[in-house]
């Protein structure tokens, strides 16, 4: 299983947290929203979600339409009792 990492803007990667997870045998599926990556359709195969920071605000969904799916993913992860970290 992997941990989904959602990067909102360039330069806002998982850093030390990502390195620590990798050295402890975890796999990261990094989705770079700033680079046009899509988000998964479901959380099968994911053991958790890390949502990175960025300059955008949740009220700017029209400017950043991928935020709708991200909000759904965060809700799904919570309902599935999977770990969620928001940075």
Helices and strands as residue ranges (DSSP letters): E 2-7, H 15-23, E 27-32, G 33-35, E 46-51, G 58-60, H 66-79, E 83-86
